[in-house]
């Protein structure tokens, strides 16, 4: 038997804030839309999990470790079965240690209260259905239309006997960078929030977003602007595709089990290596053919210049794997490149495979060998070439 309870809670910041991605710390002039956390409490034959997504650019490990532990204690759910993901809007704020303390406490309070309300409102017995859609034309691999990209959009719907939607999960792989904060000067939830609001209008539920391997995915190669008009074009275009009731498949969820994995390494970059890295990035900026490329390589340069004399990076990748009959979900705290996400999903021997990146925290971009030093995502990294392939193979072995 499958039962769910889903609820949303507002986490919109109050007061003066700036998006975490703004290098010069420009204050936002207003709040363009409400930001929410969505919580889905699921019970499969007595085994429970709590899946959460935040309309936020990201979270930090120290913060999510604490919140997940508090939720685990309050709900009596194993911490390995509690996941806090985020929609990764670059025009939103970060939640975690070192950020605005009052806002951090406010979000935690909202999550704990919403989790209790999930329990109080009761869990509904449901059937589970999956539908898949194609995002081609609205976003792609942002390093080239000819490169591999994950174009699948998946809706997982939980419906009761009266056909009312009691829970909803949205899975896709695209950066929420449609809107440029420098044009709007507004805190906003970008593409992730737009899709969630549109789906809530249609289903009555604000979905949990399981953002996939979107490390190299965005609308950069297909964009027609970077203002709210472009967000409406892309958002409505994707929602119109999801309005088409494609053939749905019922999922049989049973025998809930979970596993974990870890990949831990220390990387040391010397001063000479870092200076060579900085020189390469400056060359990429000089040779950039578009303002967009100049901007993103400028971001890489700012990151590299944080450690001009070299750096030691302690990388700790920890994730969970949930096997629930026809559904298998694997999480990773990283911005994984899409080719790896496709590889991991292909390795899952189930009807409905899901890769959930951007989970609990992030170790940064995990790029493929072919893009090493070429794309801005890998230009300033301290992670050795080939390590993302090792992590992917480790996870593939776990999910098989």
N, C-alpha and C positions, 0 to 999 in steps of 0.2 A: 504494500500500500504506500502511495506517495501522497504526502500532505505538504502544503506550503502556506506561508504567510509573508506578504510583501508590503513594504511601507516606504514612503520617502519622507525625508526631513530636511528643512532648509539649512544650508550652511553658508549663506551669502554673507560676506564680510561687511562690517559696519564701520564707517569712519574712513580714514585715508589709507589707501593701500596701493601697492604697485605690483604689476605682474612679475613673477620670478625671473622671466626671461629677458627683462629689460636691463641692458648692461649699465645704462646711466641712471637707473632707478627713477624713472619718470612717474610721478604720481598719477593715478587714474582720475579723470575728471568726473566720472559717474559709474554707476553699475548698470550695464545694459540689460542684463537678465538675471533672474533668480538662479542661484546655484543650489544643487541638492545633493544629498547622499541617498542612495537607494539600497535597501537591505532586503535580501531574500532569505528567509529561514526555511530550510527544506528538511523534511523528515521522511526517510525511506525505511520502512519496516523497523522504526524505532531508532535508527541511526541518524543523527542530525548534523547539519552544516549551516554556516552562516556566510553568505557571499555579499559583499558590499562594494559599491562603486561610488566614487566621489567626483563631482564636477570640480576638478582641481588639476593643476599641472603635475602634481606628484606629492609623494610623502617621503618621510625619512625613516630608516630602520628603527632607530631608538624609539620613535613615536609609535609606529605600528606594533612593535614588540609589546609596548606597554598597553596599548588599547586592545590588542588581541588577547593579551593575558587577562585584562579586566573583563572582557566579554566572555572569555572562556570560563572564568570563575562565576560570573553572574548567571550564565545560561547552562553551565555544565556541559559544554561542548569542547572536544579536544581542540587545542590551539591550532593543530595542523589542519583542522577543518574550518578554520575561519580565515577568510582572505579579504584584504582591503585593496581593491584596485582603483584606478583613476582614469578619467577620460583624457587627461594630458593636454588640456587647452593651454596654449602658450600665452593666452590673454587672461589666465586665471592666476590665483595665488598658490603658493606652496603651503602644505600643512606639515609641521614637524618641528623637532628640536632646533632651536636657533632662530625660528621665525617669530612672528608676533605672538607673545605668550597668551594674551587674552583670547586671541582668535583660536589658537591651538587648544586651549582649555574649552572654549565654546564648542568646537567641533567634536571633541571627545564627549562632552556632556550630551550633545545632540545624538551621537551614535549610541551611547549607553541607554538614553531614554527611548530612542526608536527601537532598539533591540527588545527592551522590556515591553513596548507596545505591540511588537510583532507577536510576542507570546500571549499577551492579554487579549488581543483581538481573536485569537484562536487560529488554528491551522485548518485549511480546507482540503478535503480529499479531492484529488485531481487526476486527470489523464494528461499526458505530456505529448506535445507535437513539435515537429521541426519543419521549417521551410527555409529554402536557400534562394539567394538572389545574386545577380552579377552587377558589380559596381563599375564595370568598364565604361570609360568616357567621362567619369566624374573624378576619379583619382587613379594613381598608378605608382609604379616604382619611381620615386622622385629623381633618381639619378639617370633616368632615360626610359622612354617608352618601349625601347627594345629589350629592356632588362626584365627579369622574372619579378612578378608581383603577385600578392595574394588578393584576388579580386572578389572573394566570396563574402557575402553577407548572410548571416544566419540568425533566424529568430527561433527561440525555444519558448513555446507557450504552454502554460499550465492552466487547464480549463476544468471547471467542475461539471457536474451532471446537467446543469442548466445552461451550459455553454458560456458561462461568464468567465472571463479571464481573471485568474487569481494571482498569476505570476508571469513575468516576462523577462527574458534574457536577450540582449542584443550583442552579437559577436561580429566584429569587423576589424580590419587592419588599416587604419589611416590616421596620420597625425591630425590633430585639431589645430591646424595652422592656416585655415582658409582666410581668416580675418587678420589684418596686420594692426597691432595695437598702436603703432606710430600714426596710423590714419584715424583710428577711432577714439583713442585715449580713454577707452572704457574697459572695465573688468567685464569679461564675458566668458561663457562656457563653450563658445565656438561650435564646431560641427557636432561634437558629442552631445552637448546640451540641446542643440537644435533638433537632432534626431530623436532624443529622448522625449522632448516636449511634443513633437509630432506624433510619436507612437503612443504617448499617454492620451492624446486627444482621440486616437483611434481605438485603443484597447482599455483605457481607463486605469492603466498602471504605468508608472514611471519605471522603465526597465533598469535592471542591473546591466552595465556595460562590461563585457569581457573583451577588452581591447587586445588584439592579437599581436603578431609580429610586425609591427608598424615602424620599425627603426628606419627603413628606407622608403616608406610609403607616405604620399601626400598628394595634394592636387597641384603641385608645382608645375608639372608638364601639361596640365589641362586647364589651368586657371585663366579666367577672363577678367580678373581684377583681384583686389584684396580688401574690399569693403563689405558692409553688410549686404549689399546687393548681390555680391558673389556668394555669400553664405546662403542667402535665400535660394539662389539658382541651384547650387550644389545640394543643399539640404532638401529642397522640394523635389529635385530630380530623383534623389535616392528614395525619398518617401513615396513618390509616385510608383517607383518600381516595386516597393514593398506593399503597395496597395493592391497589386495584382496577386490574387490568391493562387500562387503556384501550387503544384501538387504537394500536399503535406504528408509527412510520414509520422506515424505514431511510434513513440519510443517506449520500450518496456524497461522501466527503472527498477532494479532489484539488487540484492546482494551488495550493498554499499560497503566498499573497502577503501582504505587510503594508504598511501605510501609517501615517503619523502626522499629527497636527494640533496646532495651538496657537492659543490666544486669550489675548492679554496686554493688560491695561489697568491704569491707576492711577486710583484713586478717592480724592478728597479731600473729607472731610466737615468742615464748619466747626463752630465751637463752637455757633453758633445752631442749626444743623441737628441737631446731636447733642442739645442741650437740648430741642428740640422732639420729637425721637425718644423721649427719656427721659420727657417729660411724657405722650406718647401711650401708652407702655407702662404707666406708673402708672395711667392712666385704664382701660386694659384690665384691669389687676389688680383695680381697684375694681369693675368691671362684670362680672367673671368669675362665671359661674353655678355652677361646679364647683370642687372642690379641685384637680382635675387641671389645669384652665386657670390657676388662680392659681399653681400650681407652675411650669408651663412658661413663663408670662409673667414669673415671678420669675427664671427662668433667663435670659430675654432681658434683663431689667433689669440683672442682674449683668454681663452681657456689655457692655451699653451704658455702664455706669458705669466700665468699664475705661478709657474714653477720653472723659471728660466735656467736655474742651476741644477736641474734634475729633480726626480721625484721618486718616492716609494709608494706604491699603490697596493693596498691590501684588498684583494677582491674575494668576496664571500657570496657565492650564488647559492641560495637555498629556496627550494620550491616544494610544492605538494602535487600529488597525483591522486585524483579521485576516480574510482571505477564504480559505475552504477549501472550495470546491465548494458544497455545500448549506448550509454553516454560515458565518455571518458574525458576528463579535464586535467590538463597539466599546466601548472603556473610557473612563472619565472620572473624574478625581479630585474628586468633588463629591457632595453630597447633592442630587441632582436631583429635582425634583417629578415625580410619576408621569405627568402629561399629556405631558411632554417625552419620557420614556422610551418611551411608546406611540408618539409621533410618530416617533422615531428608528427603532424596530423596524419600523414600517410602511413607512419609506423603504428598508429593506434588501430588495433583490430576490432573496431566497433563501428556501428552504424553512424554515430554522431560524435566525431572527434572535435575537441575544442582545445586550442592553445590560448592561455590567458597570460599575456605579458604584463608589464607595468604593474606588478603585484607586490604590495607591501612596501617596496622601496625600489631603487634602481642602481645597478652597478655601472650604468651607462650603455653606450652603443656596443653591440656585439655584431661585428661586420664580417663579411666573407673575404677569403683570401684575395679574390679577384679585385676587390675594391680598396685593398690596403693602400693608404696614402693618396688615393685618387679622390675619393669623395670626402666631404667635410666631416662626415660622421667618424671617419677613421683618422683624419689628419692630425688630431691632437691627442689621440689615445695613448695610454701607457700599457694597454693590453696587447700582448704579443700576437703576431700573425699566426693563425691556426688554432688559437685557443677557443674561439667561438665554435669551430668545427668539433673540437673535443667535447665541449659542453653539450652540443647538440647530439652527438653520438651517445653520450652518457644518458641523456634523457630518452633518446630513442630506445635504448636497451631497456630502460625502466618501464616504458609504456607498452612494449611489445607483449 
